[in-house]
């Protein structure tokens, strides 16, 4: 009898056609060594086979998962103290995989020294039976790199509860920890930055409740972050727009509209202690990658000091630093508003221009500090005299202006007279001195009679000048028929034209010969104004305006510079005997012009100076006698000659010849024109000539326009003659010839 098991399993078919797994066991009876009967049995192993396949599949899936997740598997035998590692565990420690046990001492040397005690204690606890979860530690690779691992260790027990082994898993979490470290560093840097900046920064949640404040925000709102957290932003930051009294919830608007919001230069923050700050604010929504709204960032920039400085700068730009009154710029803006109101409402106002009398006396006697004090006191007197709605301004020096709103010219005149009356009784006291200060006031209406603002100002200025010329400390009211004011307005227009000519090169020079010449050509340099249409105007039309508006010295500077430049350009000066240049009375009394002229003459040299003669009028020299004498002595020392022009026009002409050192006398043309017909003129001229001979000074007859006049001039012994008869002025003076 032979028994046996057919090897392997077989797939059989049931009667219903379903397959199943079976293991076949059989035996055969043998007769004479041949099988005569076969006995057998089938064992159904379909379920066991399915369980084994599922287990294998799970094992493969687990291995794939651990392979994909780079999870290392290890187990420790408590008896031997050694550990079995799979390949991934070796890689996690930076070592090449190897068979055999990894002993505890070797493994401990691969741990980071700072983490080693903690990890060894955790492993001892696992061997003792306490599972370990989420154990993180650092390991050192052979190249010195530090890696972060996370481990889990679970003890496996027998039926009696004894720990047979410890099974564990390792994950390399270095990328996560490096990312966390970078995020912490970036967050720390961000927080340090936000704490360091001067702007207030706050964050809110999606409901507008505060989450975080930087120190600047804590100071601005008056709350610490612990106190403010969770409160509505509008409760902590009480904002409103400057032009509105109602609260302004910027965060709620930002969250409601889902967009950024910026407010510059018009928001006010009220702290809970009542203090107010001017702020510029911006709010931006916080969104995730999918666009979901999670809160807002509020940034507040405190511009309180900047706004104060801006107001101060605007005040300084529109107010006089000495008196605190509005300045000329502010006055012009106020006048423009008054003129527009007069046009729109048919209700006029008035402009009063005030020029103080005797102010120079105070300055000269007591110094500029006393003058400043006087101006402040007078400014206060003006403000106290007029109504609160009227506008008082200081427009320069000792000049003031007042806009009297909704006031007829007659009413304005009464107010101005009241100012004069108060000044009449008021005295300025300083350093033991008492001064009586008056005021000349000109008034012009602000109504539709004037086309624009400059016309109003010109009318008031002209009226002020008329008041000053009429005797000072009085009021002059502009009227349409005021001839003096019309003349003054004409002079004002001349002033603008002269300013433009100085800026744009509108002047030109002519010359007129003086005959007979000495060793060369003699001529007087004559100023002309060239109009845009080509017309050339003589100086007599505009010199009075130039003197009145203090432009004469600037014009004299231009003439002198032009003549000196022309003389320096000439290759030789042998044919130029004398060039006469007229100087104004203002230049004679201006020490700055004296320095300017002397400096230019010194640089021009002696040869040029010998060709020059300064003509000064007798009236100008008499008005500024001491200044004129000093200037004459300085230029004569350089070789420049000086002529006394219009001689005889003054009352004391002969007396001034004793005081003024001159080189030439030019007899006023009013005595020359009728020299033949008027015996009195002849007698006067005869006296002039005789005095000149005594002094040894040559004479020149001006305005010689007829042959018989020239003949009489020669008969009287006058040395030189000048006039249309001999030479009409021609435009060649620019070349000094």
HULINSUL-V665470 format. One record per residue. N is the residue number from 0. PHI is phi in whole degrees, 0 to 359 (999 if undefined). Layout:
{{N,PHI} {N,PHI}}
This chain:
{{0,999} {1,240} {2,248} {3,199} {4,242} {5,294} {6,292} {7,77} {8,251} {9,230} {10,265} {11,247} {12,248} {13,286} {14,295} {15,275} {16,91} {17,281} {18,280} {19,209} {20,269} {21,219} {22,253} {23,259} {24,239} {25,215} {26,219} {27,233} {28,273} {29,243} {30,237} {31,51} {32,80} {33,246} {34,290} {35,247} {36,206} {37,238} {38,246} {39,204} {40,215} {41,248} {42,248} {43,284} {44,244} {45,301} {46,292} {47,299} {48,297} {49,296} {50,295} {51,294} {52,294} {53,295} {54,296} {55,295} {56,295} {57,295} {58,296} {59,293} {60,296} {61,296} {62,297} {63,294} {64,296} {65,291} {66,295} {67,292} {68,275} {69,54} {70,264} {71,268} {72,244} {73,214} {74,216} {75,243} {76,265} {77,300} {78,290} {79,275} {80,77} {81,264} {82,230} {83,255} {84,247} {85,276} {86,299} {87,293} {88,297} {89,301} {90,297} {91,295} {92,264} {93,75} {94,244} {95,282} {96,301} {97,209} {98,283} {99,96} {100,274} {101,254} {102,280} {103,298} {104,296} {105,295} {106,297} {107,297} {108,290} {109,270} {110,281} {111,295} {112,305} {113,289} {114,261} {115,302} {116,301} {117,294} {118,290} {119,298} {120,295} {121,295} {122,292} {123,298} {124,295} {125,294} {126,296} {127,283} {128,115} {129,260} {130,299} {131,239} {132,236} {133,64} {134,282} {135,245} {136,202} {137,250} {138,236} {139,252} {140,276} {141,303} {142,275} {143,91} {144,293} {145,252} {146,238} {147,253} {148,240} {149,242} {150,227} {151,229} {152,229} {153,232} {154,284} {155,251} {156,247} {157,269} {158,297} {159,271} {160,91} {161,283} {162,284} {163,276} {164,198} {165,243} {166,256} {167,221} {168,232} {169,236} {170,236} {171,272} {172,251} {173,302} {174,302} {175,295} {176,292} {177,294} {178,294} {179,299} {180,296} {181,296} {182,294} {183,296} {184,296} {185,293} {186,295} {187,298} {188,297} {189,296} {190,293} {191,299} {192,297} {193,295} {194,285} {195,274} {196,289} {197,280} {198,284} {199,277} {200,235} {201,222} {202,242} {203,231} {204,273} {205,293} {206,265} {207,83} {208,266} {209,290} {210,251} {211,209} {212,227} {213,274} {214,303} {215,296} {216,292} {217,298} {218,293} {219,290} {220,268} {221,81} {222,228} {223,281} {224,298} {225,295} {226,281} {227,276} {228,302} {229,89} {230,275} {231,298} {232,300} {233,295} {234,282} {235,277} {236,251} {237,278} {238,253} {239,208} {240,278} {241,301} {242,273} {243,234} {244,265} {245,277} {246,297} {247,235} {248,267} {249,292} {250,293} {251,298} {252,294} {253,298} {254,292} {255,291} {256,268} {257,66} {258,216} {259,291} {260,225} {261,232} {262,229} {263,242} {264,72} {265,216} {266,259} {267,232} {268,250} {269,253} {270,285} {271,290} {272,274} {273,98} {274,293} {275,244} {276,229} {277,277} {278,225} {279,252} {280,229} {281,217} {282,230} {283,229} {284,286} {285,258} {286,236} {287,272} {288,296} {289,270} {290,93} {291,293} {292,269} {293,242} {294,158} {295,212} {296,246} {297,251} {298,239} {299,240} {300,252} {301,285} {302,245} {303,300} {304,293} {305,298} {306,295} {307,295} {308,295} {309,298} {310,297} {311,295} {312,294} {313,295} {314,296} {315,296} {316,289} {317,243} {318,226} {319,282} {320,293} {321,283} {322,260} {323,79} {324,280} {325,303} {326,261} {327,298} {328,299} {329,294} {330,298} {331,298} {332,296} {333,295} {334,296} {335,297} {336,296} {337,295} {338,293} {339,294} {340,295} {341,296} {342,289} {343,281} {344,257} {345,56} {346,231} {347,280} {348,232} {349,217} {350,246} {351,247} {352,255} {353,241} {354,239} {355,290} {356,263} {357,70} {358,293} {359,298} {360,297} {361,295} {362,299} {363,290} {364,277} {365,247} {366,97} {367,291} {368,298} {369,293} {370,299} {371,297} {372,298} {373,300} {374,298} {375,294} {376,291} {377,294} {378,300} {379,295} {380,298} {381,297} {382,297} {383,288} {384,276} {385,271} {386,284} {387,297} {388,278} {389,282} {390,241} {391,255} {392,224} {393,257} {394,251} {395,139} {396,55} {397,255} {398,253} {399,230} {400,216} {401,227} {402,265} {403,264} {404,286} {405,49} {406,219} {407,285} {408,303} {409,292} {410,296} {411,298} {412,296} {413,293} {414,295} {415,297} {416,294} {417,298} {418,297} {419,299} {420,295} {421,293} {422,292} {423,298} {424,266} {425,273} {426,232} {427,263} {428,244} {429,199} {430,58} {431,84} {432,255} {433,236} {434,236} {435,262} {436,248} {437,250} {438,213} {439,260} {440,236} {441,248} {442,237} {443,229} {444,287} {445,253} {446,209} {447,286} {448,287} {449,249} {450,287} {451,205} {452,296} {453,303} {454,295} {455,296} {456,296} {457,298} {458,296} {459,293} {460,299} {461,296} {462,296} {463,294} {464,296} {465,296} {466,297} {467,292} {468,289} {469,279} {470,134} {471,70} {472,50} {473,212} {474,246} {475,236} {476,260} {477,293} {478,223} {479,302} {480,266} {481,285} {482,293} {483,298} {484,290} {485,299} {486,297} {487,295} {488,297} {489,297} {490,294} {491,296} {492,296} {493,299} {494,302} {495,296} {496,293} {497,291} {498,302} {499,295} {500,297} {501,295} {502,284} {503,248} {504,72} {505,271} {506,268} {507,216} {508,242} {509,250} {510,217} {511,227} {512,292} {513,248} {514,241} {515,284} {516,287} {517,273} {518,280} {519,197} {520,285} {521,243} {522,204} {523,257} {524,279} {525,241} {526,274} {527,225} {528,250} {529,266} {530,281} {531,301} {532,277} {533,97} {534,292} {535,249} {536,254} {537,286} {538,293} {539,301} {540,283} {541,231} {542,295} {543,299} {544,295} {545,297} {546,294} {547,296} {548,257} {549,58} {550,254} {551,297} {552,295} {553,298} {554,293} {555,299} {556,301} {557,296} {558,298} {559,296} {560,300} {561,293} {562,294} {563,297} {564,297} {565,294} {566,294} {567,293} {568,283} {569,289} {570,293} {571,210} {572,244} {573,297} {574,270} {575,253} {576,274} {577,199} {578,239} {579,264} {580,241} {581,279} {582,239} {583,276} {584,297} {585,296} {586,293} {587,296} {588,260} {589,256} {590,297} {591,296} {592,294} {593,303} {594,296} {595,299} {596,295} {597,297} {598,299} {599,292} {600,294} {601,297} {602,289} {603,290} {604,100} {605,295} {606,297} {607,289} {608,300} {609,294} {610,271} {611,255} {612,221} {613,267} {614,263} {615,238} {616,287} {617,300} {618,294} {619,293} {620,294} {621,292} {622,295} {623,235} {624,300} {625,295} {626,296} {627,299} {628,297} {629,298} {630,294} {631,300} {632,296} {633,291} {634,283} {635,295} {636,296} {637,270} {638,102} {639,279} {640,271} {641,230} {642,247} {643,268} {644,274} {645,54} {646,296} {647,101} {648,287} {649,272} {650,279} {651,234} {652,302} {653,295} {654,295} {655,287} {656,294} {657,287} {658,262} {659,261} {660,279} {661,242} {662,251} {663,204} {664,243} {665,254} {666,286} {667,304} {668,297} {669,296} {670,270} {671,267} {672,303} {673,253} {674,299} {675,284} {676,270} {677,254} {678,291} {679,293} {680,299} {681,296} {682,296} {683,296} {684,296} {685,300} {686,293} {687,300} {688,294} {689,296} {690,297} {691,298} {692,295} {693,300} {694,280} {695,74} {696,246} {697,296} {698,238} {699,228} {700,265} {701,268} {702,61} {703,280} {704,236} {705,223} {706,299} {707,292} {708,292} {709,300} {710,297} {711,290} {712,300} {713,293} {714,296} {715,280} {716,87} {717,289} {718,287} {719,224} {720,224} {721,211} {722,165} {723,296} {724,298} {725,270} {726,193} {727,275} {728,307} {729,228} {730,276} {731,238} {732,291} {733,300} {734,267} {735,59} {736,216}}
